Amino acid sequence: MKKKLLVLAGPTAIGKTSWAIQLAQHLGTSILSSDSRQCYLELGVAVAKPSVTELNIVPHYFINSHSIFKTVSAADYAVYGRHALEEIFQTSDWAVVCGGTGLYLKALLEGMDEIPEAEPGIRNAIVDAYTNFGIEWLKNTLMNEDGAYAMERGLENPQRMMRALEVKRSTGQSILTFQQKKTNLLPYEIYRFGMEMPRDLLNARIDQRVDMMVASGLLEETKLLYEHRSLNALQTVGYQEVFEFIDGNVDWKEAVKQIKIHTHQYAKRQMTWFKRDNAMIWVDARKGIEQILDKIVS
């Protein structure tokens, strides 16, 4: 019999962690996170990791597993995740994957195209120029050097834009030529579930979570991380707005307001990504895990 993989996806703050723990307990298995920030040991309040109590209830993979000083890509996650699943399946017939980073889930389930690594000097030069000259420099440079990528993929994500630029400078070819949508499907029986609720309710949950983060020491944590603000791991909603406050660019009330607004926008983008997945079975986050168990346990 094939091993079975239960994927639980959805936007931030919708309650995935609680459901994943309940499902893992019921199925007698462990959880592989697919969150691109909760893997970093040094990050805490702003990335809403499972609590110590929750981590002790069920074994978790890809939580506190890496340092912010090591950049983790979707391709890195795919390798890590597949090894983790092999380990989980040594003792269980089920595994639970839980998270909201759609690209990481896609990389895990379908594999990643092999894109050449850039020479460190090229990467460092691009990062330095971006740090010194800002987003407009990055947009204009990418438009000039890889207009095809800029037109097809847009000019919104600085990390992806820098990656595209370094590939172009390293290989002379657009990163698009390496992204051929090759698949390397997992050999498991996969069930994909997405959690959803009305947007106004989700936004209210997000606002409540942000208020809890503030009360739990978001400012103090961000001050400790300030000297590392240029690292990829810190390009994260929650930290970025507080950095602006520390720099004196906004007052505290406005910083908190911006965290809420940007998190609402992020949740909307997450739902847009997951709604494109025709294999996703949607369940009401206001109800319980029985909606899932009824579909996977005969």
FENFEN-V783439 format. One record per residue. N is the residue number from 1. SS is DSSP state (hx for helix, st for strand, lp for the rest). PSI is psi in whole degrees, -180 to 180 (none if undefined). Layout:
BEGIN
N | SS | PSI
N | SS | PSI
END
This chain:
BEGIN
1 | lp | 141
2 | lp | 145
3 | lp | 155
4 | st | 134
5 | st | 123
6 | st | 116
7 | st | 126
8 | st | 110
9 | st | 172
10 | st | 173
11 | lp | 165
12 | lp | 145
13 | lp | 10
14 | lp | -13
15 | lp | 24
16 | hx | -40
17 | hx | -49
18 | hx | -45
19 | hx | -43
20 | hx | -41
21 | hx | -44
22 | hx | -43
23 | hx | -42
24 | hx | -40
25 | hx | -46
26 | hx | -38
27 | hx | -5
28 | lp | 50
29 | lp | -169
30 | lp | 172
31 | st | 132
32 | st | 115
33 | st | 147
34 | lp | 42
35 | lp | 128
36 | lp | -5
37 | lp | -28
38 | lp | -10
39 | lp | -17
40 | st | 122
41 | lp | -39
42 | lp | -14
43 | lp | 148
44 | lp | -85
45 | hx | -48
46 | hx | -19
47 | hx | 3
48 | lp | 52
49 | lp | 158
50 | lp | 147
51 | lp | 167
52 | hx | -41
53 | hx | -46
54 | hx | -38
55 | hx | -27
56 | hx | -20
57 | hx | -44
58 | lp | 137
59 | lp | 136
60 | st | 142
61 | st | 148
62 | lp | 31
63 | lp | 125
64 | lp | 31
65 | lp | -12
66 | st | 162
67 | lp | 152
68 | lp | -16
69 | lp | 0
70 | lp | 118
71 | lp | 129
72 | lp | 123
73 | lp | 172
74 | hx | -37
75 | hx | -41
76 | hx | -43
77 | hx | -41
78 | hx | -43
79 | hx | -49
80 | hx | -48
81 | hx | -40
82 | hx | -36
83 | hx | -40
84 | hx | -42
85 | hx | -41
86 | hx | -40
87 | hx | -44
88 | hx | -42
89 | lp | -6
90 | lp | -26
91 | lp | -2
92 | lp | 152
93 | lp | -12
94 | st | 155
95 | st | 148
96 | st | 127
97 | st | 127
98 | st | 129
99 | st | 175
100 | lp | 7
101 | lp | 98
102 | hx | -40
103 | hx | -37
104 | hx | -43
105 | hx | -44
106 | hx | -43
107 | hx | -41
108 | hx | -46
109 | hx | -29
110 | hx | -12
111 | lp | 171
112 | lp | 148
113 | lp | 148
114 | lp | 104
115 | lp | 128
116 | lp | 143
117 | lp | 143
118 | lp | 154
119 | lp | 141
120 | hx | -37
121 | hx | -39
122 | hx | -47
123 | hx | -47
124 | hx | -38
125 | hx | -39
126 | hx | -44
127 | hx | -44
128 | hx | -43
129 | hx | -41
130 | hx | -42
131 | hx | -40
132 | hx | -36
133 | hx | -12
134 | hx | -174
135 | hx | -34
136 | hx | -38
137 | hx | -45
138 | hx | -44
139 | hx | -49
140 | hx | -41
141 | hx | -44
142 | hx | -38
143 | hx | -40
144 | hx | -38
145 | hx | -28
146 | lp | 69
147 | hx | -30
148 | hx | -45
149 | hx | -46
150 | hx | -40
151 | hx | -38
152 | hx | -41
153 | hx | -12
154 | lp | 175
155 | lp | 56
156 | lp | -31
157 | lp | 105
158 | hx | -38
159 | hx | -44
160 | hx | -35
161 | hx | -43
162 | hx | -38
163 | hx | -44
164 | hx | -40
165 | hx | -40
166 | hx | -35
167 | hx | -43
168 | hx | -45
169 | hx | -28
170 | hx | -38
171 | hx | -17
172 | lp | 1
173 | lp | 153
174 | lp | 145
175 | hx | -23
176 | hx | -30
177 | hx | -20
178 | hx | -10
179 | lp | 80
180 | lp | 14
181 | lp | 40
182 | lp | 145
183 | lp | 148
184 | lp | 76
185 | lp | 147
186 | lp | 146
187 | lp | 40
188 | lp | 163
189 | st | 117
190 | st | 131
191 | st | 122
192 | st | 123
193 | st | 137
194 | st | 135
195 | st | 136
196 | st | 159
197 | lp | 164
198 | lp | 141
199 | hx | -37
200 | hx | -36
201 | hx | -41
202 | hx | -43
203 | hx | -36
204 | hx | -39
205 | hx | -40
206 | hx | -47
207 | hx | -40
208 | hx | -40
209 | hx | -42
210 | hx | -43
211 | hx | -38
212 | hx | -38
213 | hx | -43
214 | hx | -45
215 | hx | -25
216 | lp | 4
217 | lp | 30
218 | hx | -44
219 | hx | -46
220 | hx | -42
221 | hx | -43
222 | hx | -36
223 | hx | -39
224 | hx | -27
225 | hx | -3
226 | hx | -42
227 | hx | -15
228 | hx | 18
229 | lp | -21
230 | lp | -10
231 | lp | 150
232 | hx | -40
233 | hx | -25
234 | hx | 1
235 | lp | 66
236 | lp | 137
237 | lp | 135
238 | lp | -56
239 | hx | -45
240 | hx | -41
241 | hx | -36
242 | hx | -34
243 | hx | -41
244 | hx | -38
245 | hx | -46
246 | hx | -36
247 | lp | -8
248 | lp | 15
249 | lp | -24
250 | lp | 160
251 | lp | 172
252 | hx | -42
253 | hx | -42
254 | hx | -37
255 | hx | -46
256 | hx | -42
257 | hx | -42
258 | hx | -36
259 | hx | -45
260 | hx | -46
261 | hx | -47
262 | hx | -32
263 | hx | -37
264 | hx | -45
265 | hx | -40
266 | hx | -44
267 | hx | -38
268 | hx | -42
269 | hx | -39
270 | hx | -45
271 | hx | -38
272 | hx | -43
273 | hx | -53
274 | hx | -30
275 | hx | -19
276 | lp | -13
277 | lp | 104
278 | lp | -15
279 | lp | -7
280 | lp | 132
281 | st | 122
282 | st | 135
283 | st | 156
284 | st | 115
285 | lp | -15
286 | lp | -11
287 | lp | -147
288 | lp | -180
289 | lp | -9
290 | hx | -29
291 | hx | -34
292 | hx | -47
293 | hx | -36
294 | hx | -26
295 | hx | -18
296 | hx | -17
297 | lp | 117
298 | lp | none
END
